[in-house]
Amino acid sequence: MFERLPLLDVTDAAITLAAALVSGQALPAQAAQDALHIAVACVHGMEYLLTWNCAHLANARLRGCIEHICRNAGYIPPIICTPEELEG
């Protein structure tokens, strides 16, 4: 099933957005890779970002700030949720 999924490139736009997510305090500096994960999905227009990382990604307390920074950068943020949330 996963073999059919496209790989998304880490673009300059994604790197810039990831830096904005950290500098805007949507995510802590130690979660820079998580910020890049969000940014890659965002700049490629993904509707959903599925994760089991509830510390920094699927975290309701961080969601508003993440979405605000993505929208201010001109992107529509993906819906970040766990696979179980998407199924239910």
PDB file of N, CA, C and O in Angstrom, chain B, residues numbered from 101:
ATOM      1  N   MET B 101       0.818  -1.183   0.000  1.00  0.00           N
ATOM      2  CA  MET B 101       0.000   0.000   0.000  1.00  0.00           C
ATOM      3  C   MET B 101       0.871   1.261   0.000  1.00  0.00           C
ATOM      4  O   MET B 101       0.591   2.207  -0.735  1.00  0.00           O
ATOM      5  N   PHE B 102       1.923   1.276   0.818  1.00  0.00           N
ATOM      6  CA  PHE B 102       2.751   2.470   0.929  1.00  0.00           C
ATOM      7  C   PHE B 102       3.629   2.692  -0.292  1.00  0.00           C
ATOM      8  O   PHE B 102       4.084   3.812  -0.524  1.00  0.00           O
ATOM      9  N   GLU B 103       3.871   1.669  -1.064  1.00  0.00           N
ATOM     10  CA  GLU B 103       4.707   1.806  -2.258  1.00  0.00           C
ATOM     11  C   GLU B 103       4.093   2.756  -3.275  1.00  0.00           C
ATOM     12  O   GLU B 103       4.813   3.354  -4.074  1.00  0.00           O
ATOM     13  N   ARG B 104       2.782   2.903  -3.256  1.00  0.00           N
ATOM     14  CA  ARG B 104       2.094   3.778  -4.211  1.00  0.00           C
ATOM     15  C   ARG B 104       2.077   5.239  -3.787  1.00  0.00           C
ATOM     16  O   ARG B 104       1.710   6.110  -4.576  1.00  0.00           O
ATOM     17  N   LEU B 105       2.467   5.513  -2.556  1.00  0.00           N
ATOM     18  CA  LEU B 105       2.432   6.889  -2.069  1.00  0.00           C
ATOM     19  C   LEU B 105       3.645   7.666  -2.580  1.00  0.00           C
ATOM     20  O   LEU B 105       4.760   7.143  -2.586  1.00  0.00           O
ATOM     21  N   PRO B 106       3.435   8.903  -3.005  1.00  0.00           N
ATOM     22  CA  PRO B 106       4.563   9.696  -3.486  1.00  0.00           C
ATOM     23  C   PRO B 106       5.426  10.184  -2.319  1.00  0.00           C
ATOM     24  O   PRO B 106       4.934  10.391  -1.210  1.00  0.00           O
ATOM     25  N   LEU B 107       6.706  10.361  -2.588  1.00  0.00           N
ATOM     26  CA  LEU B 107       7.606  10.970  -1.617  1.00  0.00           C
ATOM     27  C   LEU B 107       7.595  12.477  -1.845  1.00  0.00           C
ATOM     28  O   LEU B 107       7.637  12.939  -2.985  1.00  0.00           O
ATOM     29  N   LEU B 108       7.538  13.226  -0.776  1.00  0.00           N
ATOM     30  CA  LEU B 108       7.484  14.681  -0.877  1.00  0.00           C
ATOM     31  C   LEU B 108       8.886  15.250  -0.671  1.00  0.00           C
ATOM     32  O   LEU B 108       9.611  14.832   0.232  1.00  0.00           O
ATOM     33  N   ASP B 109       9.251  16.199  -1.514  1.00  0.00           N
ATOM     34  CA  ASP B 109      10.568  16.819  -1.433  1.00  0.00           C
ATOM     35  C   ASP B 109      10.624  17.837  -0.300  1.00  0.00           C
ATOM     36  O   ASP B 109       9.639  18.508   0.005  1.00  0.00           O
ATOM     37  N   VAL B 110      11.796  17.932   0.310  1.00  0.00           N
ATOM     38  CA  VAL B 110      12.067  18.991   1.282  1.00  0.00           C
ATOM     39  C   VAL B 110      12.545  20.185   0.463  1.00  0.00           C
ATOM     40  O   VAL B 110      13.689  20.219   0.009  1.00  0.00           O
ATOM     41  N   THR B 111      11.679  21.144   0.280  1.00  0.00           N
ATOM     42  CA  THR B 111      11.975  22.311  -0.550  1.00  0.00           C
ATOM     43  C   THR B 111      12.466  23.470   0.320  1.00  0.00           C
ATOM     44  O   THR B 111      12.379  23.425   1.548  1.00  0.00           O
ATOM     45  N   ASP B 112      12.981  24.505  -0.341  1.00  0.00           N
ATOM     46  CA  ASP B 112      13.376  25.712   0.380  1.00  0.00           C
ATOM     47  C   ASP B 112      12.174  26.321   1.100  1.00  0.00           C
ATOM     48  O   ASP B 112      12.307  26.834   2.211  1.00  0.00           O
ATOM     49  N   ALA B 113      11.009  26.265   0.470  1.00  0.00           N
ATOM     50  CA  ALA B 113       9.794  26.800   1.089  1.00  0.00           C
ATOM     51  C   ALA B 113       9.457  26.033   2.369  1.00  0.00           C
ATOM     52  O   ALA B 113       9.040  26.629   3.362  1.00  0.00           O
ATOM     53  N   ALA B 114       9.637  24.729   2.343  1.00  0.00           N
ATOM     54  CA  ALA B 114       9.364  23.918   3.532  1.00  0.00           C
ATOM     55  C   ALA B 114      10.351  24.241   4.654  1.00  0.00           C
ATOM     56  O   ALA B 114       9.967  24.327   5.821  1.00  0.00           O
ATOM     57  N   ILE B 115      11.604  24.417   4.299  1.00  0.00           N
ATOM     58  CA  ILE B 115      12.620  24.756   5.299  1.00  0.00           C
ATOM     59  C   ILE B 115      12.305  26.115   5.930  1.00  0.00           C
ATOM     60  O   ILE B 115      12.434  26.289   7.142  1.00  0.00           O
ATOM     61  N   THR B 116      11.894  27.066   5.107  1.00  0.00           N
ATOM     62  CA  THR B 116      11.534  28.397   5.611  1.00  0.00           C
ATOM     63  C   THR B 116      10.327  28.322   6.533  1.00  0.00           C
ATOM     64  O   THR B 116      10.309  28.957   7.587  1.00  0.00           O
ATOM     65  N   LEU B 117       9.317  27.549   6.143  1.00  0.00           N
ATOM     66  CA  LEU B 117       8.125  27.413   6.978  1.00  0.00           C
ATOM     67  C   LEU B 117       8.460  26.702   8.285  1.00  0.00           C
ATOM     68  O   LEU B 117       7.957  27.086   9.341  1.00  0.00           O
ATOM     69  N   ALA B 118       9.289  25.688   8.230  1.00  0.00           N
ATOM     70  CA  ALA B 118       9.690  24.974   9.446  1.00  0.00           C
ATOM     71  C   ALA B 118      10.394  25.924  10.408  1.00  0.00           C
ATOM     72  O   ALA B 118      10.146  25.891  11.614  1.00  0.00           O
ATOM     73  N   ALA B 119      11.268  26.766   9.876  1.00  0.00           N
ATOM     74  CA  ALA B 119      11.961  27.751  10.716  1.00  0.00           C
ATOM     75  C   ALA B 119      10.957  28.721  11.341  1.00  0.00           C
ATOM     76  O   ALA B 119      11.113  29.115  12.497  1.00  0.00           O
ATOM     77  N   ALA B 120       9.931  29.107  10.585  1.00  0.00           N
ATOM     78  CA  ALA B 120       8.905  30.006  11.109  1.00  0.00           C
ATOM     79  C   ALA B 120       8.098  29.334  12.217  1.00  0.00           C
ATOM     80  O   ALA B 120       7.715  29.986  13.188  1.00  0.00           O
ATOM     81  N   LEU B 121       7.842  28.045  12.077  1.00  0.00           N
ATOM     82  CA  LEU B 121       7.108  27.316  13.111  1.00  0.00           C
ATOM     83  C   LEU B 121       7.889  27.290  14.420  1.00  0.00           C
ATOM     84  O   LEU B 121       7.308  27.395  15.501  1.00  0.00           O
ATOM     85  N   VAL B 122       9.204  27.151  14.317  1.00  0.00           N
ATOM     86  CA  VAL B 122      10.036  27.145  15.526  1.00  0.00           C
ATOM     87  C   VAL B 122      10.206  28.556  16.073  1.00  0.00           C
ATOM     88  O   VAL B 122      10.043  28.779  17.272  1.00  0.00           O
ATOM     89  N   SER B 123      10.533  29.510  15.204  1.00  0.00           N
ATOM     90  CA  SER B 123      10.745  30.880  15.686  1.00  0.00           C
ATOM     91  C   SER B 123       9.459  31.506  16.214  1.00  0.00           C
ATOM     92  O   SER B 123       9.500  32.369  17.091  1.00  0.00           O
ATOM     93  N   GLY B 124       8.327  31.076  15.683  1.00  0.00           N
ATOM     94  CA  GLY B 124       7.027  31.557  16.153  1.00  0.00           C
ATOM     95  C   GLY B 124       6.520  30.816  17.374  1.00  0.00           C
ATOM     96  O   GLY B 124       5.413  31.065  17.852  1.00  0.00           O
ATOM     97  N   GLN B 125       7.337  29.903  17.873  1.00  0.00           N
ATOM     98  CA  GLN B 125       7.074  29.130  19.090  1.00  0.00           C
ATOM     99  C   GLN B 125       5.864  28.207  18.984  1.00  0.00           C
ATOM    100  O   GLN B 125       5.245  27.863  19.991  1.00  0.00           O
ATOM    101  N   ALA B 126       5.536  27.811  17.766  1.00  0.00           N
ATOM    102  CA  ALA B 126       4.505  26.789  17.602  1.00  0.00           C
ATOM    103  C   ALA B 126       5.051  25.435  18.045  1.00  0.00           C
ATOM    104  O   ALA B 126       4.316  24.578  18.536  1.00  0.00           O
ATOM    105  N   LEU B 127       6.356  25.266  17.858  1.00  0.00           N
ATOM    106  CA  LEU B 127       7.059  24.055  18.291  1.00  0.00           C
ATOM    107  C   LEU B 127       8.377  24.474  18.926  1.00  0.00           C
ATOM    108  O   LEU B 127       8.960  25.480  18.522  1.00  0.00           O
ATOM    109  N   PRO B 128       8.862  23.720  19.917  1.00  0.00           N
ATOM    110  CA  PRO B 128      10.146  24.058  20.526  1.00  0.00           C
ATOM    111  C   PRO B 128      11.308  23.726  19.586  1.00  0.00           C
ATOM    112  O   PRO B 128      11.164  22.918  18.669  1.00  0.00           O
ATOM    113  N   ALA B 129      12.446  24.350  19.823  1.00  0.00           N
ATOM    114  CA  ALA B 129      13.619  24.159  18.966  1.00  0.00           C
ATOM    115  C   ALA B 129      14.029  22.688  18.867  1.00  0.00           C
ATOM    116  O   ALA B 129      14.485  22.243  17.814  1.00  0.00           O
ATOM    117  N   GLN B 130      13.871  21.940  19.945  1.00  0.00           N
ATOM    118  CA  GLN B 130      14.257  20.524  19.906  1.00  0.00           C
ATOM    119  C   GLN B 130      13.311  19.692  19.027  1.00  0.00           C
ATOM    120  O   GLN B 130      13.583  18.521  18.760  1.00  0.00           O
ATOM    121  N   ALA B 131      12.221  20.286  18.585  1.00  0.00           N
ATOM    122  CA  ALA B 131      11.267  19.603  17.703  1.00  0.00           C
ATOM    123  C   ALA B 131      11.368  20.131  16.272  1.00  0.00           C
ATOM    124  O   ALA B 131      10.377  20.129  15.542  1.00  0.00           O
ATOM    125  N   ALA B 132      12.549  20.579  15.869  1.00  0.00           N
ATOM    126  CA  ALA B 132      12.735  21.142  14.524  1.00  0.00           C
ATOM    127  C   ALA B 132      12.398  20.133  13.435  1.00  0.00           C
ATOM    128  O   ALA B 132      11.865  20.516  12.393  1.00  0.00           O
ATOM    129  N   GLN B 133      12.692  18.860  13.645  1.00  0.00           N
ATOM    130  CA  GLN B 133      12.349  17.844  12.642  1.00  0.00           C
ATOM    131  C   GLN B 133      10.835  17.680  12.528  1.00  0.00           C
ATOM    132  O   GLN B 133      10.311  17.439  11.440  1.00  0.00           O
ATOM    133  N   ASP B 134      10.140  17.810  13.651  1.00  0.00           N
ATOM    134  CA  ASP B 134       8.677  17.754  13.623  1.00  0.00           C
ATOM    135  C   ASP B 134       8.120  18.959  12.863  1.00  0.00           C
ATOM    136  O   ASP B 134       7.153  18.836  12.111  1.00  0.00           O
ATOM    137  N   ALA B 135       8.740  20.125  13.067  1.00  0.00           N
ATOM    138  CA  ALA B 135       8.314  21.323  12.334  1.00  0.00           C
ATOM    139  C   ALA B 135       8.515  21.119  10.835  1.00  0.00           C
ATOM    140  O   ALA B 135       7.672  21.524  10.034  1.00  0.00           O
ATOM    141  N   LEU B 136       9.617  20.498  10.457  1.00  0.00           N
ATOM    142  CA  LEU B 136       9.867  20.231   9.035  1.00  0.00           C
ATOM    143  C   LEU B 136       8.845  19.246   8.482  1.00  0.00           C
ATOM    144  O   LEU B 136       8.418  19.378   7.335  1.00  0.00           O
ATOM    145  N   HIS B 137       8.457  18.279   9.268  1.00  0.00           N
ATOM    146  CA  HIS B 137       7.439  17.303   8.862  1.00  0.00           C
ATOM    147  C   HIS B 137       6.130  18.022   8.533  1.00  0.00           C
ATOM    148  O   HIS B 137       5.514  17.766   7.499  1.00  0.00           O
ATOM    149  N   ILE B 138       5.716  18.918   9.418  1.00  0.00           N
ATOM    150  CA  ILE B 138       4.506  19.712   9.186  1.00  0.00           C
ATOM    151  C   ILE B 138       4.673  20.576   7.936  1.00  0.00           C
ATOM    152  O   ILE B 138       3.784  20.632   7.087  1.00  0.00           O
ATOM    153  N   ALA B 139       5.810  21.241   7.836  1.00  0.00           N
ATOM    154  CA  ALA B 139       6.047  22.178   6.736  1.00  0.00           C
ATOM    155  C   ALA B 139       6.044  21.478   5.380  1.00  0.00           C
ATOM    156  O   ALA B 139       5.484  22.002   4.417  1.00  0.00           O
ATOM    157  N   VAL B 140       6.655  20.314   5.295  1.00  0.00           N
ATOM    158  CA  VAL B 140       6.671  19.578   4.017  1.00  0.00           C
ATOM    159  C   VAL B 140       5.248  19.223   3.610  1.00  0.00           C
ATOM    160  O   VAL B 140       4.866  19.405   2.454  1.00  0.00           O
ATOM    161  N   ALA B 141       4.463  18.717   4.556  1.00  0.00           N
ATOM    162  CA  ALA B 141       3.064  18.380   4.237  1.00  0.00           C
ATOM    163  C   ALA B 141       2.289  19.624   3.821  1.00  0.00           C
ATOM    164  O   ALA B 141       1.474  19.581   2.899  1.00  0.00           O
ATOM    165  N   CYS B 142       2.548  20.713   4.496  1.00  0.00           N
ATOM    166  CA  CYS B 142       1.825  21.960   4.239  1.00  0.00           C
ATOM    167  C   CYS B 142       2.144  22.530   2.859  1.00  0.00           C
ATOM    168  O   CYS B 142       1.230  22.833   2.092  1.00  0.00           O
ATOM    169  N   VAL B 143       3.417  22.678   2.539  1.00  0.00           N
ATOM    170  CA  VAL B 143       3.769  23.303   1.259  1.00  0.00           C
ATOM    171  C   VAL B 143       3.396  22.427   0.069  1.00  0.00           C
ATOM    172  O   VAL B 143       3.244  22.932  -1.044  1.00  0.00           O
ATOM    173  N   HIS B 144       3.248  21.138   0.283  1.00  0.00           N
ATOM    174  CA  HIS B 144       2.838  20.238  -0.802  1.00  0.00           C
ATOM    175  C   HIS B 144       1.313  20.076  -0.862  1.00  0.00           C
ATOM    176  O   HIS B 144       0.796  19.305  -1.670  1.00  0.00           O
ATOM    177  N   GLY B 145       0.609  20.805  -0.007  1.00  0.00           N
ATOM    178  CA  GLY B 145      -0.845  20.801  -0.084  1.00  0.00           C
ATOM    179  C   GLY B 145      -1.517  19.529   0.393  1.00  0.00           C
ATOM    180  O   GLY B 145      -2.600  19.184  -0.081  1.00  0.00           O
ATOM    181  N   MET B 146      -0.893  18.836   1.317  1.00  0.00           N
ATOM    182  CA  MET B 146      -1.497  17.614   1.840  1.00  0.00           C
ATOM    183  C   MET B 146      -2.701  17.968   2.711  1.00  0.00           C
ATOM    184  O   MET B 146      -2.640  18.903   3.510  1.00  0.00           O
ATOM    185  N   GLU B 147      -3.772  17.235   2.559  1.00  0.00           N
ATOM    186  CA  GLU B 147      -4.982  17.500   3.328  1.00  0.00           C
ATOM    187  C   GLU B 147      -4.837  17.004   4.766  1.00  0.00           C
ATOM    188  O   GLU B 147      -5.346  17.629   5.697  1.00  0.00           O
ATOM    189  N   TYR B 148      -4.140  15.876   4.945  1.00  0.00           N
ATOM    190  CA  TYR B 148      -3.948  15.285   6.263  1.00  0.00           C
ATOM    191  C   TYR B 148      -2.476  14.987   6.500  1.00  0.00           C
ATOM    192  O   TYR B 148      -1.722  14.698   5.571  1.00  0.00           O
ATOM    193  N   LEU B 149      -2.085  15.065   7.770  1.00  0.00           N
ATOM    194  CA  LEU B 149      -0.781  14.608   8.222  1.00  0.00           C
ATOM    195  C   LEU B 149      -1.067  13.648   9.363  1.00  0.00           C
ATOM    196  O   LEU B 149      -1.474  14.062  10.448  1.00  0.00           O
ATOM    197  N   LEU B 150      -0.850  12.359   9.111  1.00  0.00           N
ATOM    198  CA  LEU B 150      -1.118  11.337  10.122  1.00  0.00           C
ATOM    199  C   LEU B 150       0.140  11.085  10.927  1.00  0.00           C
ATOM    200  O   LEU B 150       1.237  10.989  10.378  1.00  0.00           O
ATOM    201  N   THR B 151      -0.031  10.979  12.236  1.00  0.00           N
ATOM    202  CA  THR B 151       1.110  10.780  13.115  1.00  0.00           C
ATOM    203  C   THR B 151       0.663  10.156  14.423  1.00  0.00           C
ATOM    204  O   THR B 151      -0.487  10.296  14.839  1.00  0.00           O
ATOM    205  N   TRP B 152       1.600   9.463  15.066  1.00  0.00           N
ATOM    206  CA  TRP B 152       1.376   9.002  16.431  1.00  0.00           C
ATOM    207  C   TRP B 152       2.146   9.891  17.403  1.00  0.00           C
ATOM    208  O   TRP B 152       2.165   9.625  18.604  1.00  0.00           O
ATOM    209  N   ASN B 153       2.779  10.940  16.893  1.00  0.00           N
ATOM    210  CA  ASN B 153       3.527  11.883  17.717  1.00  0.00           C
ATOM    211  C   ASN B 153       2.545  12.902  18.303  1.00  0.00           C
ATOM    212  O   ASN B 153       2.199  13.894  17.662  1.00  0.00           O
ATOM    213  N   CYS B 154       2.115  12.636  19.513  1.00  0.00           N
ATOM    214  CA  CYS B 154       1.152  13.533  20.162  1.00  0.00           C
ATOM    215  C   CYS B 154       1.836  14.583  21.030  1.00  0.00           C
ATOM    216  O   CYS B 154       1.172  15.458  21.586  1.00  0.00           O
ATOM    217  N   ALA B 155       3.157  14.499  21.150  1.00  0.00           N
ATOM    218  CA  ALA B 155       3.885  15.497  21.932  1.00  0.00           C
ATOM    219  C   ALA B 155       3.958  16.826  21.183  1.00  0.00           C
ATOM    220  O   ALA B 155       3.764  17.888  21.775  1.00  0.00           O
ATOM    221  N   HIS B 156       4.237  16.763  19.879  1.00  0.00           N
ATOM    222  CA  HIS B 156       4.425  17.996  19.120  1.00  0.00           C
ATOM    223  C   HIS B 156       3.541  18.111  17.886  1.00  0.00           C
ATOM    224  O   HIS B 156       3.257  19.225  17.444  1.00  0.00           O
ATOM    225  N   LEU B 157       3.106  17.014  17.326  1.00  0.00           N
ATOM    226  CA  LEU B 157       2.351  17.103  16.071  1.00  0.00           C
ATOM    227  C   LEU B 157       0.848  17.054  16.306  1.00  0.00           C
ATOM    228  O   LEU B 157       0.158  18.045  16.067  1.00  0.00           O
ATOM    229  N   ALA B 158       0.341  15.951  16.759  1.00  0.00           N
ATOM    230  CA  ALA B 158      -1.108  15.819  17.006  1.00  0.00           C
ATOM    231  C   ALA B 158      -1.400  16.291  18.426  1.00  0.00           C
ATOM    232  O   ALA B 158      -1.810  15.508  19.283  1.00  0.00           O
ATOM    233  N   ASN B 159      -1.184  17.567  18.658  1.00  0.00           N
ATOM    234  CA  ASN B 159      -1.311  18.143  19.993  1.00  0.00           C
ATOM    235  C   ASN B 159      -2.295  19.317  19.916  1.00  0.00           C
ATOM    236  O   ASN B 159      -2.012  20.334  19.281  1.00  0.00           O
ATOM    237  N   ALA B 160      -3.420  19.169  20.551  1.00  0.00           N
ATOM    238  CA  ALA B 160      -4.477  20.188  20.470  1.00  0.00           C
ATOM    239  C   ALA B 160      -4.024  21.542  21.010  1.00  0.00           C
ATOM    240  O   ALA B 160      -4.493  22.579  20.539  1.00  0.00           O
ATOM    241  N   ARG B 161      -3.115  21.551  21.994  1.00  0.00           N
ATOM    242  CA  ARG B 161      -2.639  22.826  22.557  1.00  0.00           C
ATOM    243  C   ARG B 161      -1.760  23.592  21.585  1.00  0.00           C
ATOM    244  O   ARG B 161      -1.683  24.819  21.663  1.00  0.00           O
ATOM    245  N   LEU B 162      -1.096  22.899  20.671  1.00  0.00           N
ATOM    246  CA  LEU B 162      -0.202  23.546  19.709  1.00  0.00           C
ATOM    247  C   LEU B 162      -0.890  23.840  18.378  1.00  0.00           C
ATOM    248  O   LEU B 162      -0.402  24.657  17.597  1.00  0.00           O
ATOM    249  N   ARG B 163      -2.003  23.191  18.118  1.00  0.00           N
ATOM    250  CA  ARG B 163      -2.668  23.246  16.809  1.00  0.00           C
ATOM    251  C   ARG B 163      -2.968  24.660  16.336  1.00  0.00           C
ATOM    252  O   ARG B 163      -2.692  24.993  15.184  1.00  0.00           O
ATOM    253  N   GLY B 164      -3.524  25.490  17.196  1.00  0.00           N
ATOM    254  CA  GLY B 164      -3.899  26.839  16.789  1.00  0.00           C
ATOM    255  C   GLY B 164      -2.710  27.660  16.327  1.00  0.00           C
ATOM    256  O   GLY B 164      -2.795  28.349  15.310  1.00  0.00           O
ATOM    257  N   CYS B 165      -1.621  27.599  17.044  1.00  0.00           N
ATOM    258  CA  CYS B 165      -0.415  28.351  16.675  1.00  0.00           C
ATOM    259  C   CYS B 165       0.191  27.804  15.384  1.00  0.00           C
ATOM    260  O   CYS B 165       0.631  28.574  14.530  1.00  0.00           O
ATOM    261  N   ILE B 166       0.214  26.482  15.239  1.00  0.00           N
ATOM    262  CA  ILE B 166       0.729  25.868  14.008  1.00  0.00           C
ATOM    263  C   ILE B 166      -0.088  26.350  12.814  1.00  0.00           C
ATOM    264  O   ILE B 166       0.469  26.781  11.804  1.00  0.00           O
ATOM    265  N   GLU B 167      -1.404  26.276  12.934  1.00  0.00           N
ATOM    266  CA  GLU B 167      -2.282  26.688  11.836  1.00  0.00           C
ATOM    267  C   GLU B 167      -2.137  28.173  11.527  1.00  0.00           C
ATOM    268  O   GLU B 167      -2.140  28.563  10.360  1.00  0.00           O
ATOM    269  N   HIS B 168      -2.012  28.996  12.546  1.00  0.00           N
ATOM    270  CA  HIS B 168      -1.863  30.439  12.361  1.00  0.00           C
ATOM    271  C   HIS B 168      -0.590  30.759  11.563  1.00  0.00           C
ATOM    272  O   HIS B 168      -0.624  31.554  10.624  1.00  0.00           O
ATOM    273  N   ILE B 169       0.508  30.146  11.938  1.00  0.00           N
ATOM    274  CA  ILE B 169       1.780  30.406  11.248  1.00  0.00           C
ATOM    275  C   ILE B 169       1.723  29.909   9.803  1.00  0.00           C
ATOM    276  O   ILE B 169       2.202  30.591   8.897  1.00  0.00           O
ATOM    277  N   CYS B 170       1.148  28.745   9.582  1.00  0.00           N
ATOM    278  CA  CYS B 170       1.026  28.227   8.216  1.00  0.00           C
ATOM    279  C   CYS B 170       0.161  29.148   7.358  1.00  0.00           C
ATOM    280  O   CYS B 170       0.516  29.446   6.217  1.00  0.00           O
ATOM    281  N   ARG B 171      -0.958  29.595   7.892  1.00  0.00           N
ATOM    282  CA  ARG B 171      -1.852  30.484   7.139  1.00  0.00           C
ATOM    283  C   ARG B 171      -1.200  31.838   6.869  1.00  0.00           C
ATOM    284  O   ARG B 171      -1.358  32.396   5.783  1.00  0.00           O
ATOM    285  N   ASN B 172      -0.468  32.368   7.851  1.00  0.00           N
ATOM    286  CA  ASN B 172       0.234  33.638   7.650  1.00  0.00           C
ATOM    287  C   ASN B 172       1.313  33.535   6.572  1.00  0.00           C
ATOM    288  O   ASN B 172       1.673  34.530   5.943  1.00  0.00           O
ATOM    289  N   ALA B 173       1.818  32.330   6.369  1.00  0.00           N
ATOM    290  CA  ALA B 173       2.822  32.107   5.328  1.00  0.00           C
ATOM    291  C   ALA B 173       2.173  31.842   3.966  1.00  0.00           C
ATOM    292  O   ALA B 173       2.868  31.656   2.967  1.00  0.00           O
ATOM    293  N   GLY B 174       0.840  31.826   3.934  1.00  0.00           N
ATOM    294  CA  GLY B 174       0.127  31.648   2.671  1.00  0.00           C
ATOM    295  C   GLY B 174      -0.270  30.225   2.348  1.00  0.00           C
ATOM    296  O   GLY B 174      -0.601  29.920   1.202  1.00  0.00           O
ATOM    297  N   TYR B 175      -0.244  29.347   3.340  1.00  0.00           N
ATOM    298  CA  TYR B 175      -0.579  27.934   3.112  1.00  0.00           C
ATOM    299  C   TYR B 175      -1.833  27.553   3.879  1.00  0.00           C
ATOM    300  O   TYR B 175      -2.199  28.190   4.867  1.00  0.00           O
ATOM    301  N   ILE B 176      -2.480  26.506   3.405  1.00  0.00           N
ATOM    302  CA  ILE B 176      -3.575  25.892   4.139  1.00  0.00           C
ATOM    303  C   ILE B 176      -2.959  24.730   4.915  1.00  0.00           C
ATOM    304  O   ILE B 176      -2.439  23.792   4.310  1.00  0.00           O
ATOM    305  N   PRO B 177      -3.010  24.779   6.241  1.00  0.00           N
ATOM    306  CA  PRO B 177      -2.367  23.715   7.016  1.00  0.00           C
ATOM    307  C   PRO B 177      -3.105  22.397   6.874  1.00  0.00           C
ATOM    308  O   PRO B 177      -4.324  22.375   6.708  1.00  0.00           O
ATOM    309  N   PRO B 178      -2.361  21.291   6.938  1.00  0.00           N
ATOM    310  CA  PRO B 178      -3.027  19.987   6.906  1.00  0.00           C
ATOM    311  C   PRO B 178      -3.732  19.735   8.230  1.00  0.00           C
ATOM    312  O   PRO B 178      -3.405  20.346   9.248  1.00  0.00           O
ATOM    313  N   ILE B 179      -4.680  18.848   8.204  1.00  0.00           N
ATOM    314  CA  ILE B 179      -5.306  18.381   9.438  1.00  0.00           C
ATOM    315  C   ILE B 179      -4.344  17.364  10.037  1.00  0.00           C
ATOM    316  O   ILE B 179      -4.056  16.331   9.433  1.00  0.00           O
ATOM    317  N   ILE B 180      -3.855  17.671  11.226  1.00  0.00           N
ATOM    318  CA  ILE B 180      -2.881  16.791  11.879  1.00  0.00           C
ATOM    319  C   ILE B 180      -3.630  15.940  12.884  1.00  0.00           C
ATOM    320  O   ILE B 180      -4.250  16.458  13.813  1.00  0.00           O
ATOM    321  N   CYS B 181      -3.569  14.619  12.693  1.00  0.00           N
ATOM    322  CA  CYS B 181      -4.291  13.727  13.588  1.00  0.00           C
ATOM    323  C   CYS B 181      -3.644  12.347  13.594  1.00  0.00           C
ATOM    324  O   CYS B 181      -2.787  12.037  12.766  1.00  0.00           O
ATOM    325  N   THR B 182      -4.071  11.536  14.538  1.00  0.00           N
ATOM    326  CA  THR B 182      -3.597  10.156  14.591  1.00  0.00           C
ATOM    327  C   THR B 182      -4.410   9.321  13.595  1.00  0.00           C
ATOM    328  O   THR B 182      -5.518   9.710  13.226  1.00  0.00           O
ATOM    329  N   PRO B 183      -3.878   8.198  13.165  1.00  0.00           N
ATOM    330  CA  PRO B 183      -4.655   7.332  12.262  1.00  0.00           C
ATOM    331  C   PRO B 183      -5.990   6.930  12.867  1.00  0.00           C
ATOM    332  O   PRO B 183      -6.988   6.812  12.156  1.00  0.00           O
ATOM    333  N   GLU B 184      -6.011   6.720  14.172  1.00  0.00           N
ATOM    334  CA  GLU B 184      -7.265   6.343  14.838  1.00  0.00           C
ATOM    335  C   GLU B 184      -8.292   7.461  14.753  1.00  0.00           C
ATOM    336  O   GLU B 184      -9.478   7.194  14.562  1.00  0.00           O
ATOM    337  N   GLU B 185      -7.861   8.695  14.890  1.00  0.00           N
ATOM    338  CA  GLU B 185      -8.785   9.827  14.780  1.00  0.00           C
ATOM    339  C   GLU B 185      -9.371   9.921  13.374  1.00  0.00           C
ATOM    340  O   GLU B 185     -10.546  10.247  13.207  1.00  0.00           O
ATOM    341  N   LEU B 186      -8.559   9.637  12.374  1.00  0.00           N
ATOM    342  CA  LEU B 186      -9.047   9.707  11.003  1.00  0.00           C
ATOM    343  C   LEU B 186     -10.045   8.590  10.728  1.00  0.00           C
ATOM    344  O   LEU B 186     -11.038   8.801  10.031  1.00  0.00           O
ATOM    345  N   GLU B 187      -9.788   7.415  11.266  1.00  0.00           N
ATOM    346  CA  GLU B 187     -10.702   6.284  11.086  1.00  0.00           C
ATOM    347  C   GLU B 187     -12.040   6.531  11.746  1.00  0.00           C
ATOM    348  O   GLU B 187     -13.089   6.231  11.176  1.00  0.00           O
ATOM    349  N   GLY B 188     -12.001   7.085  12.963  1.00  0.00           N
ATOM    350  CA  GLY B 188     -13.208   7.228  13.780  1.00  0.00           C
ATOM    351  C   GLY B 188     -14.110   8.267  13.262  1.00  0.00           C
ATOM    352  O   GLY B 188     -15.170   8.508  13.840  1.00  0.00           O
TER     353      GLY B 188
END
